[in-house]
């Protein structure tokens, strides 16, 4: 989701900016900076994800005036690095495309909440549920943690965006549905496929790169 800041009321931009600051501060406090400083691989993952998200989000399609859609990719980032670093990587990716002129600086808080915090939170919670309640099967991790998780993330962002556009009267509800929400299936399957294939590739080749994947637990032959 990408929306022009001029379409949104100032009070909403301020509230979203404040909430985004709270979320970023929480991520900064929860991130394991000791491991980040000592492990160069984690640093490489982090900065590569920042660049990758920036490039991914720069590829977008316009639907209505001032409103564009793009892939998220936050599920793969969350499963790779954990939610604190994923959230911070998403922030830096957004800052990059904002400096590049693809996003308005005033809308940074809105974009952080809708495109970074929301999908990261859903990815983390679904992964926790998968790890806790389902058997430690790598296929369960891939299909629910990757494919299903990716689909849920884009559904949540689309629903939240539609509610925002309608409740703030940016567009009439009928226009929100016809020009945005009914295109959800076209966004859902590619987003699920993108995240799922990335996770499947990592599990099949370098599972130890995934901070949320316990190799000993999932590939234990003694079960």
FIPAMI-744767 format. One record per residue (C-alpha): residue in one letter; x, z, y. Coordinates in pm, whole numbers, padded with zeros to 5 digits, always signed. Each point is the difference from the previous one (the first is absolute). Layout:
aXZY/...
END
This chain:
x+00000+00000+00000/x+00125-00092+00344/x-00218+00043+00307/x+00064-00051+00369/x+00026+00329+00185/x-00217-00137+00281/x-00303-00004-00229/x+00018+00376-00063/x-00089+00281+00242/x+00288+00194+00151/x-00117+00335-00141/x+00010-00144-00352/x+00354-00129+00049/x+00109+00344+00124/x-00162+00184-00291/x+00152-00237-00254/x+00339+00030+00167/x-00014+00380-00026/x-00109-00007-00365/x+00274-00252-00079/x+00259+00232+00158/x-00124+00288-00217/x+00028-00213-00313/x+00349-00122+00089/x+00116+00354+00077/x-00136+00116-00337/x+00188-00280-00178/x+00320+00092+00182/x-00036+00361-00112/x-00087-00084-00362/x+00265-00268-00060/x+00299+00103-00212/x+00271-00074+00254/x+00275+00157-00213/x-00054-00263-00271/x-00038-00272+00263/x+00339+00084+00155/x+00181+00032-00331/x-00149-00293-00189/x+00085-00341+00145/x-00245-00171-00235/x-00289+00187+00162/x+00125-00109+00342/x+00018-00362-00115/x-00354+00019-00144/x-00130+00154+00320/x+00142-00257+00241/x-00082-00289-00233/x-00363+00117-00012/x-00006+00028+00381/x+00111-00363+00033/x-00225-00117-00284/x-00311+00160+00149/x+00079-00142+00342/x+00030-00350-00146/x-00314+00043-00214/x-00208+00123+00294/x+00118-00284+00222/x-00182-00241-00235/x-00364+00030+00099/x-00324-00190+00039/x-00243+00024+00289/x-00368+00044-00076/x-00166+00096+00330/x+00140+00003+00352/x+00253+00282+00022/x-00026+00091-00369/x+00242-00104-00272/x+00061+00095-00362/x+00318+00024-00204/x+00126+00144-00326/x+00095+00369-00004/x+00256+00059-00274/x-00007+00375+00060/x-00089+00087-00361/x+00324-00149-00132/x+00196+00173+00278/x-00162+00336-00082/x+00066-00023-00373/x+00357-00108+00066/x+00106+00267+00250/x-00275+00263+00014/x-00254+00038+00279/x+00222+00154+00276/x+00261-00278+00000/x-00267-00267-00058/x-00191+00120+00305/x+00314+00000+00213/x+00099-00345-00128/x-00346-00128+00094/x+00041+00148+00347/x+00336-00173+00049/x-00143-00327-00132/x-00283+00024+00253/x+00244+00081+00278/x+00197-00310-00092/x-00294-00239+00026/x-00120+00182+00313/x+00337-00058+00168/x-00022-00360-00121/x-00328-00041+00188/x-00234-00031-00298/x-00172+00332+00073/x-00093+00172+00326/x+00188+00327+00063/x-00327+00170+00100/x-00143-00069-00346/x+00295+00154-00186/x-00186+00321-00079/x-00304-00187-00134/x+00217-00226-00214/x+00201+00293-00137/x-00317+00182-00106/x-00181-00299-00148/x+00286-00207-00145/x+00250+00271-00095/x-00148+00351-00032/x-00326-00095-00173/x+00147-00223-00276/x+00295+00236-00048/x-00230+00300-00041/x-00225-00181-00249/x+00301-00128-00195/x+00147+00350-00022/x-00326+00167-00105/x-00083-00261-00264/x+00352+00022-00141/x-00026+00380-00018/x-00331-00031-00185/x+00144-00259-00241/x+00301+00219-00076/x-00208+00315-00046/x-00308-00113-00190/x+00100-00312-00194/x+00244-00043-00289/x+00362-00085+00089/x-00026-00366-00086/x+00199-00251+00210/x-00289-00248-00014/x-00233+00264+00147/x+00253+00058+00276/x+00029-00373+00072/x-00367-00095-00009/x-00149+00308+00163/x+00293+00104+00216/x+00082-00357+00103/x-00285-00251-00032/x-00298+00237+00035/x+00176+00202+00268/x+00067-00315+00202/x-00364-00105-00021/x-00119+00345+00112/x+00239+00000+00296/x-00132-00327+00145/x-00363+00106-00063/x+00056+00325+00192/x+00170-00176+00290/x-00271-00267+00015/x-00281+00258-00008/x+00168+00218+00263/x+00059-00302+00222/x-00358-00121-00038/x-00131+00346+00090/x+00229+00016+00301/x-00108-00341+00127/x-00368+00082-00047/x-00008+00359+00124/x+00206-00080+00309/x-00221-00306+00060/x+00298-00232+00016/x-00217-00250-00189/x-00363+00017-00118/x-00043+00116-00358/x-00117-00343-00111/x+00312-00163+00141/x+00219+00267-00162/x-00151-00085-00335/x-00002-00380+00033/x+00339-00039+00172/x+00195+00278-00170/x-00147+00210-00280/x-00133-00283-00220/x+00357-00132-00027/x+00105+00322-00176/x+00015-00162-00351/x+00247-00256+00135/x+00225+00285+00114/x-00058+00235-00295/x+00137-00205-00288/x+00320-00124+00171/x+00079+00354+00122/x-00052+00142-00349/x+00212-00278-00151/x+00279+00041+00256/x+00042+00374-00055/x-00063-00017-00373/x+00259-00270-00063/x+00263+00183+00204/x-00059+00320-00196/x-00012-00184-00334/x+00328-00173+00081/x+00169+00328+00092/x-00133+00185-00307/x+00115-00282-00227/x+00350-00035+00147/x+00112+00301+00206/x-00254+00282-00056/x+00248+00261+00128/x-00038-00150+00348/x-00359+00126+00018/x-00002+00357+00128/x-00351+00053-00144/x+00088-00128-00349/x+00149+00252-00244/x+00192-00215-00248/x+00036+00284-00253/x-00373+00074+00015/x-00125-00358-00025/x+00257-00132-00249/x+00021+00302-00230/x+00004-00127-00360/x-00064+00348-00141/x-00370+00004+00102/
END
